[in-house]
Amino acid sequence: MPFHFFTSFARLPLVFRVLIISVSLIFAFGSIVHLLEPEQFTTVFEGVWWAVVTAATVGYGDFAPKTVLGRLSGIALIMVGAGFLASYFVTLATIAVTKQNDFLEGRIAFKGKNHIIIIGWNERSREVLHSVCNNNKALTFTLIDESLDKNPLPNKNVHFIQGRSNLDEVLIKANVYEASKVIITADPNKGELQADMGSILTLLAVKGLKQDVPCIVEILTSEQVANAKRAGADEVVQTNILTSFVMINSISSHELVTSFLDLLRQLDNRKLTFKDAPPDILNMSYMELSQLFIQDGILLLGVKRGEKTLLNPPHPFHIQTEDQLIVIMN
């Protein structure tokens, strides 16, 4: 039985072991001084109070032993108990610093829910986190990256997980089961084909753990778009198409490209979104609906009908039941 108790005690965390020893010593010396000097320490609580202030080297002087044995117990308490009490607070400080370092260096699992997981640290993920965190402080993000040593945005609502994103243990540490969305960005340190293969492998790992979580994947090569969709991508972002558009049009019209980029910057302060067609506008023409929306400060850009996206469709064009309206709202 004593061996079993000692084994169980030895398995406790260091901070609990030191705390148990310190509390035991304080209660033991408080009880001893009460027995040695019952007139000076009329209750055990007064003895415990004296033991606490003595071990803490505060020494208020409200209670003090008068006899030789009582003072010898005080000396023993200072020599033994003060060391354990100091060790307890040092251990607490060490644990706090260790936990803080583990948090910054991405070794602490995320326990929240309804968060957005962003995989990969690059300029795209940096802009997404900076923009969304500033505009919507209620959203929580979990960043997964294996190249970073610590959280790049410790002052934002971003929890960092260090590790390879295609490993189940890393995704589970990011709590992928409770995530509301996963954004997979391309690795800039790899070639385009290798980066796409890595993104698709990560997508398979995510979908293998949680099939219904929406996944947005950045794909660099057009040949891998179909594979990303087969792997379960809910949305594929081809960043090279946008880059090619800007470079091609900059050859013929620099003003057009400048205006286009300015438009993209202005969209940061406005809300580009889908809006379901309400029943009262069904069969209304696109032109009539556009004028109606302008009166409310809403700009109608186009309509998403099924898999097709129609920007400024030609007249006559009438709104149907399943249409989604592409609008910019103030």
Secondary structure as UniProt FT lines:
FT   HELIX           2..10
FT   HELIX           14..36
FT   TURN            38..40
FT   HELIX           44..55
FT   TURN            56..57
FT   HELIX           68..104
FT   TURN            105..106
FT   STRAND          116..119
FT   HELIX           123..135
FT   TURN            137..138
FT   STRAND          141..145
FT   TURN            154..155
FT   STRAND          158..162
FT   TURN            165..166
FT   HELIX           168..173
FT   TURN            174..175
FT   HELIX           176..178
FT   STRAND          181..184
FT   TURN            188..189
FT   HELIX           192..209
FT   TURN            211..212
FT   STRAND          215..218
FT   HELIX           222..224
FT   HELIX           225..230
FT   TURN            231..232
FT   STRAND          235..237
FT   HELIX           239..252
FT   HELIX           254..266
FT   HELIX           267..269
FT   STRAND          271..276
FT   HELIX           279..281
FT   TURN            282..283
FT   HELIX           286..295
FT   TURN            296..297
FT   STRAND          298..305
FT   TURN            306..307
FT   STRAND          308..311
FT   TURN            321..322
FT   STRAND          324..329
//
